[in-house]
Every structure is written in structure tokens, then in C-alpha cells.
Amino acid sequence: MPSIQQRGSSYRVTVSCGYDANRKQIRKTKTYRPIPGMTPRQIEKEVNRFAIVFEATVKNGEYLDAGRIRLCDFCPQYLEIASKMLSPVTYSAYERIIRQYILPILGHFRLSEIRPFHIQMFVQQLQTPGRARGKQVESLSASSVRRYFVVLQSVLGRAFKLGMISSNPADSERIELPYSDDAQTDIFTKEEVEEMLRCLEREPAQNQLLIHLAILTGCRRGELLALTWDDIDYQTGIITISKSSYQIPGGEVCTKTPKTRGSIREVAVPEYCLEMMKAYQEEQPKRLTGENKGRWIFTRDDGSPMPPQRATRWFSDFLYRNHLRHRKFHSLRHTSATLLLLNGTDIKTVSARLGHTQLSTTNRYVHAISEADKEAAELLGKLFSGEEEK
């Protein structure tokens, strides 16, 4: 039977639920507060009912005393759950954001204490320059603030799903976030692509092939670097995209299969690219020194797969050396999609080549098409108005 102890105007109900490893009795407590205006008899009846329900909840293992759990104590549990749901790279990023940003600001709060006000202050603090770990820290960009907010929202959302809090205080409708225009699709123009390909002729064969494939296929960086020679069918001109390469800081390069079937696909490439690949496949073993030669297409000197960041660093350096406008490596994927749409390829085909599971994702490139159409209209206007002759 649960014990009931009156403490002022409230009642503390205690339920025994066995013993721990040290043979110490485990007790769970919960407080009942009567509604103002209740008679003593009503209070007695209600507190007894409350005690019976509480005891049943504890005995069934359904009671979770989340009121005392701090955010810093819950985050390890969240990460354990997330490790089974997120990709290794995303998990690593979430773990870093939680450790470096969320816990220093909000970790000492109990889950039950966190309110939208605290979330808003978290957002504001990320945008405020200051000192951390003995050095000056700049304010974060709007896109970074939004990304870190999403991680916090996920943590508290999991606590809500587990019944540890009654609502998610990081509900985006209740929080003011900084505006970010980083979502704009960044592409290379047709003229920039032509200049890039001319400059590539002075680069090693492996780097030439990497950029040609990135533009021709629209594959993600990790998908390109995970390609093996077995993925190439020279007879049909088809490349099979079935895996992606990643590297967690300090770890080895690994590959993973995509979560969605739409990302596993076959992409056709033109004849000139197949000839380029054949020539490179014959030349590649001559420069490799390790035992891994002959499997991966894009490699280190020992034949092991090329790390994703290495490809990114080389591409940035390549653009800088050739005085080309800087773009992220991922912009090659955007460029591929845009060039296909500009040249009349239907959006469903483009979506399939990119591995998009929804056409709405591919629709982001329609804006770039509209801008190009406006430029074309202005060019024709100048031509017919005689301005070009001037």
C-alpha cells in the first residue's frame, strides 16, 4: 500500500517498488495538490484515488520521474536512440552541436523547466559574439543558428515523444529564428562550366574525371567517391549508384547504402566520358602503391578510397588557382540539374538522375530556369532594339 503524508496543503504519496543492486529500497514519490474549495471528505477520497492510480502506474513500469532529469542527463539517452536512426556523419554533427553549443547554454536546466523563453534566449546567444574556451567567438550565421536549433528541437521532441515533457518548448511556431537566404541554389553558369573544363585539362586525370562525372551525372560528392570499377558498364554506358562514401573526423573512410530506394539508381553517361574512364582505368594502376589498386575509381596513392574532404579541398584550390568564382563542390550537382532543365529535359527524368524521391525537391531548380529565361528575354530585347549594335 502506498503511504500518504500531508505536507501543508498538499499530500506526498510514496510507493515502494523493490530494491536496487545494493539492497536499498527504491521509492517513488508524487505530490497531490487539492483543488481549492474541496471539503476534507472530498480531499480524503481524491487523495486515496490518486494514490491507487499512482501505485498502479509505478508497478506497471509506466511512471517516469522526468521532473528531476536535466537536459545534460537526457542527451546521452537521446544520442543512443539517434545513433540507430541517423547516418554516421549526421550523428557526429549532432553530437558535436549538443556538446559544444546546447549543453553549455541549456544543459543545467531540468527538462520540465525549459520554456520557449529559454529556447529563444538560446537562439539569441548563438547570434551574439563573445568569449568561449578562452578565445573570442564570432556570432554564428543565420543558417548555422537554424541548423543548431533543429538539433535542439529534435532532442526536446524526443523527450516529448517519450512522455518526459508535456509539450516541445522548441516548437518552431513559437520561436523567432533569423532569416537565412542560404537556401538559394548556387550554380555555375554555362560559360563558367566551359571555362572550368578548359582549366581542367591541366589537372591530373583523376581530378578531370571527378569533375566531368559530377557535372554529367549530378551525383553527390559521397556517391562519386564511393564508385568502384564494378559500377561501370561500358557496354550500356550505365553507372550504378548504390552507395555513398563518408568519413567521421579522425576515422577511416567508410561507405554506406542510402536510406531510400530512390537514391539507388542507374545513370547514363555519354560516350566521350566512357572513353575517358577507360583510359584512366588503364593508367590508374601505374601510380598506385598499395594493395587496394583496381577497386576504387577515386583513390589515395595507396589505392584506398579518397576522403570526401580531400576532394573538397582540391576543388576549392582548383577554383582559386584558375581565378574561377568560388562555389561549393555540391554546386556541381545543382549545375547538372539546371543545365539539363535548360536544355529541355523533363523534370521527372532530372529527378530520377539526381535520386530525388519527390519531384518537389527537384522543383528548387525551376527558379534558376526562370532567372535564365529572364536573361534570355533581355538579350533578345537588346538584339531586336538595336542596342547590341551600339
KAKA-V982470 format. One record per residue. N is the residue number from 1. PHI is phi in whole degrees, 0 to 359 (NA if undefined). PSI is psi in radians with two decimals (none if undefined). NEAR is the number of other C-alpha atoms within 12 Angstrom. Layout:
N;PHI;PSI;NEAR + N;PHI;PSI;NEAR
//
This chain:
1;NA;2.40;16 + 2;289;2.62;28 + 3;264;2.52;23 + 4;238;2.18;26 + 5;233;2.17;22 + 6;281;2.33;18 + 7;228;1.62;13 + 8;70;-2.17;11 + 9;267;-0.03;18 + 10;246;3.02;19 + 11;228;2.25;25 + 12;261;2.14;25 + 13;257;2.23;30 + 14;240;2.32;27 + 15;235;2.29;29 + 16;272;2.34;23 + 17;226;0.87;24 + 18;97;-2.82;16 + 19;230;2.65;12 + 20;273;-3.00;11 + 21;296;-0.41;8 + 22;264;0.26;8 + 23;63;0.47;9 + 24;264;2.34;11 + 25;294;2.36;14 + 26;264;2.22;17 + 27;235;2.46;21 + 28;243;2.37;29 + 29;235;2.63;29 + 30;209;2.49;32 + 31;259;2.36;25 + 32;250;2.25;27 + 33;242;2.03;22 + 34;296;2.63;25 + 35;285;2.33;14 + 36;306;2.40;11 + 37;97;-0.10;11 + 38;286;2.52;15 + 39;281;2.78;12 + 40;306;-0.68;14 + 41;293;-0.69;12 + 42;295;-0.70;15 + 43;296;-0.78;22 + 44;299;-0.75;21 + 45;294;-0.74;15 + 46;288;-0.68;21 + 47;292;-0.60;31 + 48;293;-0.71;25 + 49;296;-0.74;18 + 50;301;-0.76;28 + 51;294;-0.69;29 + 52;294;-0.77;22 + 53;295;-0.74;22 + 54;296;-0.72;33 + 55;297;-0.73;28 + 56;296;-0.68;20 + 57;296;-0.75;22 + 58;294;-0.79;26 + 59;297;-0.57;21 + 60;277;-0.04;12 + 61;75;0.33;14 + 62;264;-0.10;17 + 63;269;2.23;23 + 64;235;2.01;21 + 65;276;1.36;24 + 66;277;-0.15;25 + 67;299;-0.47;23 + 68;258;-0.08;21 + 69;281;2.20;23 + 70;273;2.79;26 + 71;300;-0.69;34 + 72;295;-0.47;27 + 73;278;-0.49;21 + 74;277;-0.53;32 + 75;303;-0.71;35 + 76;300;-0.65;21 + 77;294;-0.72;21 + 78;299;-0.81;31 + 79;295;-0.59;32 + 80;296;-0.71;18 + 81;291;-0.76;18 + 82;295;-0.52;25 + 83;298;-0.40;20 + 84;268;-0.11;13 + 85;243;-0.50;15 + 86;262;2.73;22 + 87;292;2.75;23 + 88;304;-0.69;27 + 89;292;-0.78;26 + 90;296;-0.72;22 + 91;300;-0.76;24 + 92;298;-0.71;24 + 93;294;-0.74;26 + 94;298;-0.78;34 + 95;299;-0.72;29 + 96;293;-0.76;21 + 97;296;-0.73;28 + 98;298;-0.79;33 + 99;289;-0.71;23 + 100;270;-0.44;18 + 101;237;-0.83;30 + 102;287;-0.87;36 + 103;294;-0.72;28 + 104;299;-0.49;20 + 105;265;-0.73;26 + 106;239;-0.07;33 + 107;301;-0.52;29 + 108;281;-0.19;21 + 109;283;2.51;23 + 110;288;2.57;26 + 111;305;-0.71;35 + 112;289;-0.24;27 + 113;268;-0.34;26 + 114;289;2.23;33 + 115;238;2.87;24 + 116;308;-0.56;24 + 117;302;-0.76;18 + 118;293;-0.63;26 + 119;295;-0.73;35 + 120;296;-0.68;30 + 121;294;-0.61;22 + 122;299;-0.81;32 + 123;298;-0.77;36 + 124;296;-0.69;24 + 125;293;-0.61;26 + 126;295;-0.43;34 + 127;267;0.04;26 + 128;252;2.15;19 + 129;296;2.65;15 + 130;187;-2.82;15 + 131;244;2.40;13 + 132;212;2.36;16 + 133;53;0.66;9 + 134;81;0.12;7 + 135;223;2.77;9 + 136;289;2.32;11 + 137;242;2.22;16 + 138;283;2.77;14 + 139;291;2.64;19 + 140;278;2.69;23 + 141;292;2.83;22 + 142;300;-0.69;23 + 143;293;-0.64;22 + 144;292;-0.73;25 + 145;301;-0.78;30 + 146;297;-0.69;31 + 147;294;-0.73;27 + 148;290;-0.59;34 + 149;297;-0.71;38 + 150;300;-0.66;26 + 151;294;-0.81;34 + 152;299;-0.71;42 + 153;299;-0.67;33 + 154;293;-0.72;28 + 155;299;-0.88;41 + 156;288;-0.51;43 + 157;295;-0.65;27 + 158;292;-0.70;29 + 159;298;-0.66;36 + 160;293;-0.77;23 + 161;297;-0.54;15 + 162;277;0.00;22 + 163;79;0.33;20 + 164;274;-0.41;29 + 165;225;2.71;30 + 166;280;-0.33;20 + 167;202;2.87;23 + 168;268;1.92;30 + 169;292;-0.22;31 + 170;264;0.40;36 + 171;305;2.13;24 + 172;299;-0.41;22 + 173;289;-0.28;12 + 174;256;-0.05;17 + 175;241;2.35;24 + 176;272;2.09;21 + 177;250;2.63;29 + 178;293;2.53;22 + 179;286;2.38;14 + 180;233;2.25;15 + 181;256;0.27;13 + 182;290;-0.22;14 + 183;287;-0.15;14 + 184;299;2.34;15 + 185;288;2.15;28 + 186;260;2.15;26 + 187;227;2.81;33 + 188;271;2.43;31 + 189;286;2.92;28 + 190;301;-0.70;20 + 191;293;-0.66;15 + 192;293;-0.63;21 + 193;295;-0.75;27 + 194;298;-0.75;16 + 195;294;-0.69;18 + 196;299;-0.77;31 + 197;294;-0.58;27 + 198;295;-0.75;17 + 199;292;-0.51;23 + 200;295;-0.41;25 + 201;298;-0.32;19 + 202;266;0.01;15 + 203;263;2.84;22 + 204;303;2.67;19 + 205;302;-0.66;25 + 206;298;-0.76;35 + 207;290;-0.62;33 + 208;300;-0.83;29 + 209;297;-0.68;32 + 210;301;-0.81;41 + 211;287;-0.71;43 + 212;300;-0.78;33 + 213;294;-0.66;35 + 214;299;-0.72;37 + 215;283;-0.68;39 + 216;287;-0.66;34 + 217;261;-0.44;42 + 218;72;0.31;42 + 219;289;2.68;47 + 220;289;2.77;41 + 221;306;-0.86;37 + 222;297;-0.60;37 + 223;292;-0.67;42 + 224;294;-0.79;47 + 225;287;-0.26;44 + 226;270;-0.05;38 + 227;293;2.40;33 + 228;243;2.87;32 + 229;296;-0.42;28 + 230;292;-0.32;18 + 231;281;-0.14;28 + 232;259;2.21;29 + 233;248;1.76;21 + 234;291;-0.43;23 + 235;291;-0.77;14 + 236;263;-0.26;16 + 237;75;0.46;22 + 238;251;2.39;23 + 239;250;2.26;34 + 240;267;2.14;30 + 241;258;1.89;39 + 242;225;0.03;32 + 243;203;2.95;32 + 244;220;2.51;33 + 245;263;2.50;37 + 246;210;2.84;34 + 247;213;2.11;28 + 248;279;2.42;22 + 249;312;2.20;18 + 250;87;-0.10;9 + 251;251;-3.14;12 + 252;277;2.82;15 + 253;286;2.25;26 + 254;233;2.92;25 + 255;236;2.69;28 + 256;218;2.74;25 + 257;270;2.57;22 + 258;292;2.72;26 + 259;286;-0.54;17 + 260;250;2.53;15 + 261;296;-0.51;17 + 262;297;-0.43;21 + 263;282;-0.34;28 + 264;273;2.06;26 + 265;205;2.99;29 + 266;242;2.31;27 + 267;234;2.26;32 + 268;275;2.52;30 + 269;233;2.69;29 + 270;289;2.91;21 + 271;299;-0.71;17 + 272;300;-0.61;17 + 273;289;-0.65;27 + 274;297;-0.70;26 + 275;295;-0.68;18 + 276;298;-0.71;25 + 277;292;-0.70;33 + 278;298;-0.79;23 + 279;297;-0.72;17 + 280;290;-0.65;25 + 281;297;-0.61;29 + 282;287;-0.60;19 + 283;277;-0.51;18 + 284;305;-0.85;31 + 285;301;-0.43;25 + 286;293;-0.45;15 + 287;257;-0.11;20 + 288;269;2.52;24 + 289;246;-0.28;16 + 290;267;-3.03;18 + 291;273;-0.11;14 + 292;270;0.05;21 + 293;300;2.49;26 + 294;100;-0.10;27 + 295;253;-1.09;25 + 296;280;2.57;32 + 297;279;-0.82;38 + 298;253;2.05;43 + 299;224;2.93;37 + 300;282;3.13;27 + 301;294;-0.43;22 + 302;272;0.08;21 + 303;91;-0.13;24 + 304;285;2.74;26 + 305;299;2.52;36 + 306;291;2.29;38 + 307;293;2.46;34 + 308;305;-0.72;34 + 309;292;-0.49;22 + 310;295;-0.73;23 + 311;297;-0.70;32 + 312;295;-0.78;27 + 313;296;-0.73;19 + 314;297;-0.76;24 + 315;297;-0.75;33 + 316;299;-0.76;22 + 317;294;-0.68;20 + 318;299;-0.82;29 + 319;298;-0.73;27 + 320;295;-0.80;16 + 321;297;-0.51;17 + 322;257;0.21;21 + 323;57;0.65;15 + 324;263;2.59;24 + 325;300;2.32;23 + 326;289;2.34;24 + 327;219;2.72;28 + 328;289;2.73;26 + 329;303;-0.64;35 + 330;296;-0.34;30 + 331;295;-0.40;31 + 332;296;-0.61;38 + 333;294;-0.81;38 + 334;299;-0.72;41 + 335;297;-0.74;38 + 336;302;-0.84;39 + 337;297;-0.75;47 + 338;294;-0.75;40 + 339;296;-0.67;31 + 340;297;-0.79;30 + 341;294;-0.67;29 + 342;297;-0.52;25 + 343;264;0.28;16 + 344;96;0.05;14 + 345;290;2.35;17 + 346;290;2.66;20 + 347;295;-0.52;28 + 348;294;-0.71;22 + 349;294;-0.74;24 + 350;298;-0.75;39 + 351;300;-0.71;34 + 352;293;-0.70;29 + 353;296;-0.63;39 + 354;280;-0.29;40 + 355;83;0.41;34 + 356;283;2.41;29 + 357;273;-0.29;22 + 358;227;2.43;20 + 359;297;-0.49;21 + 360;300;-0.53;14 + 361;293;-0.67;20 + 362;287;-0.41;32 + 363;298;-0.29;23 + 364;299;-0.41;25 + 365;278;-0.20;33 + 366;296;-0.56;26 + 367;298;-0.76;22 + 368;297;-0.64;28 + 369;295;-0.70;28 + 370;296;-0.74;17 + 371;297;-0.74;18 + 372;296;-0.64;22 + 373;294;-0.67;17 + 374;296;-0.73;14 + 375;296;-0.68;15 + 376;296;-0.72;15 + 377;297;-0.71;15 + 378;294;-0.68;16 + 379;296;-0.77;16 + 380;295;-0.64;15 + 381;298;-0.74;14 + 382;294;-0.67;15 + 383;297;-0.82;14 + 384;280;-0.35;12 + 385;272;-0.14;13 + 386;89;0.06;11 + 387;293;-0.51;12 + 388;296;-0.58;12 + 389;292;-0.49;8 + 390;286;none;7
//
